[in-house]
Amino acid sequence: MNQFTTFGIVETILSKLPWTLLLSLIAFVGGAFVAGLLTMFAILGGKIANVGVSVVISTVQSTPLLMLMFLCFFGLPLFQIEVSPLLAASAALVAFTAAYLTEAWRSALKAVHAGQWEAALSSGMRHDHVLLAIILPQAVRIAIPPTVGFLVQVVKATSLASIVGFMEITRVGTVLNNITFRPFLIFAIIGALYMALNLPISLAARHLERRFNFNR
Amino acid sequence: MFNFRDVFAYSSLILDGLAVSIVLCVIAGTLGFLLAILCAALKTTGPRPLSWIVTAYVETIRNTPFIVQLFFIYFGVGSLSWRMSPVFAATAALTLNVAAYFTEIIRGGLADGSRGVREAALSQGMTIVQTYLRIVLPPAIAKVDKTLVGQFVLVFLGSAVISQISVEDLTSAAQFIQTRTFRAFETYIVVTVLYMATGLVFSLLYAWLRPALFPWVRDSRQ
């Protein structure tokens, strides 16, 4: 019944690749959205907001991602939210991504020299206008390489969704392993798939870093 | 709504799990550090083929998830060779993982290291190995030590995954207690706090040890 050829194994794994990609997309887009809000809140909301955001970031970052997933999976039902593996994994990955990106973006904004602020303000520009027209374009250049590089961490992190039962490529690997007993082949293929996704992103991030880093 | 008492009834199990997590990560961190010292040397000054091998190893680890590395070693390599124990496979996977990241970090510290110092040491009659270990490496490590410790803490947090090959670590203790008490949320809160606190203790411990390790570094930059 369960006679998997090597080709069958590859085909089955590839059939779950869209779920890894979807989860990465949800995490990255959702995380970037939350990070955008948190960064604005931290920058514009005064000292207390800034410290509050820092506390949230370091709390999330010092929590194992697997624990974040378990806490979402078992914690959200306490608030009468029905949780599927996809929802639990997405929520945890969004939090994980948002924490990193907020830190990266906020420090990019802070890295723009204070003289830029002073010069723009003293030439009569409004505060919000300075932020949008002078500071943001410079901060974006600083923030792009780490943001792209973090995409690799996101793709890798989606593999933990397998533990809460979400059927992406790592999960299908463990299932196939139980059926076919060919773990060496299966996990080599899965590793190669992650490599194929991540290596181009890593190289692009390093390229961007070299390109944007000329003056620092 | 919340009930932590059921969870604390299993505190000795939790502490045993925590001890397993800490011991395995410290062993892997130490072995990984030694391996990384070797790999960083090969990557920067080794012969071409060896530096390529190191690059391939580092990129493979850094671009694939730890859980896949763990499964590949435990199930995959385990199916071709002897049947390794979960603890052995977990330690091996953690070591190889941490060493790849450490290699890149140490290489970063070596990168702007002065060539003149190296040449001076060599011309004094020191061997290449002596020069590397005694002259070139220490300031490079001192430059990137906090990044290394930060990476070690990340690996410690990521080690939660070794519970998936039935290593009896902190997360595995949590999963056991959860099935016994049905207090999943409370259990994971307790365990999460322990992971956080331990990560913090690692950082603080290092900050305390640092002056003894690098007495010549006076400033507290980074």
Contacts between the chains, C-beta under 8 A, distances in Angstrom:
chain1	res1	chain2	res2	distance
A	59	B	196	7.6
A	62	B	153	7.7
A	62	B	157	7.1
A	62	B	195	7.5
A	62	B	196	4.5
A	62	B	199	5.3
A	62	B	200	7.1
A	63	B	157	7.3
A	63	B	192	5.3
A	63	B	195	6.8
A	63	B	196	6.3
A	64	B	157	4.2
A	64	B	158	6.7
A	64	B	160	4.2
A	64	B	171	7.6
A	64	B	192	7.2
A	64	B	195	5.3
A	65	B	157	7.5
A	65	B	158	7.5
A	65	B	160	8.0
A	66	B	160	4.2
A	66	B	161	6.1
A	66	B	171	6.5
A	67	B	160	6.4
A	67	B	171	7.5
A	67	B	188	5.7
A	67	B	191	6.5
A	67	B	192	4.4
A	67	B	195	6.5
A	70	B	174	7.7
A	70	B	184	7.3
A	70	B	188	4.6
A	71	B	185	6.9
A	71	B	188	5.2
A	71	B	189	7.1
A	71	B	192	6.8
A	74	B	178	7.7
A	74	B	184	3.7
A	74	B	185	4.7
A	74	B	188	6.4
A	75	B	185	4.9
A	75	B	188	7.7
A	78	B	1	7.1
A	78	B	185	6.1
A	152	B	62	7.7
A	152	B	63	6.4
A	156	B	63	7.7
A	156	B	64	6.9
A	156	B	65	4.2
A	156	B	66	7.7
A	157	B	65	7.4
A	159	B	65	3.7
A	159	B	67	5.1
A	159	B	68	6.1
A	160	B	65	7.6
A	160	B	67	6.5
A	160	B	161	7.1
A	162	B	67	7.2
A	163	B	67	7.7
A	163	B	161	7.6
A	163	B	164	6.3
A	170	B	65	6.8
A	170	B	67	6.1
A	170	B	68	6.0
A	170	B	71	7.7
A	173	B	68	7.5
A	173	B	71	6.9
A	174	B	71	7.0
A	177	B	71	7.7
A	177	B	75	5.9
A	181	B	79	7.3
A	182	B	79	7.8
A	183	B	71	7.0
A	183	B	72	7.6
A	183	B	75	3.4
A	183	B	76	4.5
A	183	B	78	7.5
A	183	B	79	5.1
A	184	B	72	7.5
A	184	B	75	7.8
A	184	B	76	3.8
A	184	B	77	7.0
A	184	B	79	5.7
A	184	B	80	5.7
A	185	B	76	7.9
A	186	B	76	7.5
A	187	B	68	5.9
A	187	B	71	4.9
A	187	B	72	3.9
A	187	B	75	6.5
A	187	B	76	4.7
A	188	B	72	6.6
A	188	B	76	6.6
A	190	B	68	5.5
A	191	B	60	7.4
A	191	B	64	4.7
A	191	B	68	5.1
A	191	B	69	7.3
A	191	B	72	6.0
A	194	B	63	6.4
A	194	B	64	4.4
A	194	B	65	6.2
A	194	B	68	6.4
A	195	B	59	7.9
A	195	B	60	6.6
A	195	B	63	5.1
A	195	B	64	6.0
A	198	B	63	3.8
A	198	B	64	7.3
A	199	B	59	6.6
A	199	B	63	5.2
A	202	B	59	7.3
A	202	B	62	7.1
A	202	B	63	5.9
